[in-house]
Amino acid sequence: MISAVKGMNDLFGKRAVRWGRMEEDIKLLVSNANFTEMRTPMVEEIALFKRGVGETTDVVQKEMYDFLDKKGRHIAMRPEGTASVVRAFIEHGIAMNEPMPFKVFYIGPFFRYERPQKGRYRQFHQLGIEILGDETAQMDAEMIFTAFRVLTHFKIDAEVHINSIGCKECRPAYREKLVEYFASKKEHLCEDCKTRINTNPLRLLDCKICDPKSKYKDIPVMTDHLCGACDDHFKQLQKSLAIFHVPYIIDPFIVRGLDYYTRTAFEVVANTGGSQNAVAGGGRYDNLVADIGGPDTPATGFAMGLERLFDLIPEDFYSESMLSAGYALCDEAVDDLVHFAKHMSHHPIRFFADYKPKKFKKALQKADKTGAAFMFIIGEDEVKEKKILMKNMKTGEQKVYGQHEVMIIVR
């Protein structure tokens, strides 16, 4: 037997229905905030992610699915969405042809080779929003508010953790303070963090393996070393979040895992009590467009893990519409059942027809097994009289209708 690749899952039945409705709700929510959809390829040149995500990140060094195609080009399956959106923004000259800010969202699959666990898979799905062409803290706040709105729509209790990780002006000095601080503690770090001291010391702050932030209470924090412009930006962010009524916590250890972030960094955390409770995260990336070869363009955005979101949505959030089933009891009834199926398609009723003739008892058993609330029967008498028998599976009540009458069914 051939099984699915580890960490890549099938979705079907009721879960697929709920997933589809979740995506529909999300698209409506973000569209109402004037985000339009962008679809980018699932594979890109690997250079895009090395330059955009950062060669020293775990994503590029350890987690990307990459390969040579038949012409020897080095290709990678997209591990995240921002770099692809920025590539499209540059390639299509959007800065010259569209009004700014350019606000887009995307929903789709992404790929990372990491140990599968609940809420984290090798093929996973994300909602992402990106806002290009606006440098204000107020736009950061609106972006965070959009992420928060998605969770509150689904009745998920959550809070926002925010930080500022500075800019090119103030971060280098802070980086040196981190290197100096951890140099004497190197023997207590995991192997990855021993390397990060020299390549990406900010990543030490959110390491889950050696967890320095829980061991050392005097680690220097970026918010104490911001330049004047970054400090003002961070204060404006907090003021705007308060106006949006978004509850937030200043968390100096929110740094995000990708190299392109500047100033605002944030996570939306669901209050579940579990360890895997960060549902969304993102921040500002003012230098990324220029780093990839485009014009200087400020930008901000977030990504939300849909598997984690899906698992947090209350079971009773979506009420399942009642199912109706149609059966033919003889060969002569099949054509009438086809006509009836066509008739039912004009009404907002979940209906399926079983065109293989069967005895009434077998039809009743099958309707019960499929969970149908109502069953419709066409037998010899119904064919002659152009009627149909409707049976309420819960109460047992039966009633005969004309085949083209509009049925009143509890939905």
Salt bridges, closest charged atoms under 4 A:
ASP25 OD2 - HIS153 NE2 3.01
GLU37 OE2 - LYS27 NZ 3.97
GLU37 OE2 - ARG39 NE 3.23
GLU44 OE2 - ARG87 NH2 2.80
ASP58 OD2 - ARG196 NH2 2.70
GLU63 OE1 - ARG112 NH1 3.96
ASP66 OD2 - HIS74 NE2 2.75
ASP69 OD2 - ARG73 NE 2.76
GLU91 OE1 - ARG87 NH1 2.98
ASP140 OD2 - HIS233 NE2 3.83
ASP140 OD1 - ARG284 NH2 2.71
GLU142 OE2 - LYS103 NZ 2.82
GLU159 OE2 - HIS161 NE2 3.04
GLU176 OE2 - ARG175 NH1 3.67
GLU187 OE2 - HIS188 NE2 3.44
GLU191 OE2 - LYS194 NZ 3.25
ASP192 OD2 - LYS62 NZ 2.51
ASP206 OD1 - ARG203 NE 3.22
ASP231 OD2 - LYS235 NZ 3.15
ASP251 OD2 - HIS161 ND1 3.29
GLU267 OE2 - ARG256 NH1 3.14
ASP286 OD1 - ARG284 NH1 2.73
GLU307 OE2 - HIS125 ND1 2.77
ASP311 OD1 - ARG15 NH2 3.98
ASP311 OD2 - LYS118 NZ 3.43
GLU320 OE1 - LYS14 NZ 3.78
GLU320 OE2 - ARG350 NH2 3.18
ASP336 OD1 - LYS386 NZ 3.36
ASP354 OD2 - LYS358 NZ 3.08
ASP354 OD2 - LYS366 NZ 2.65
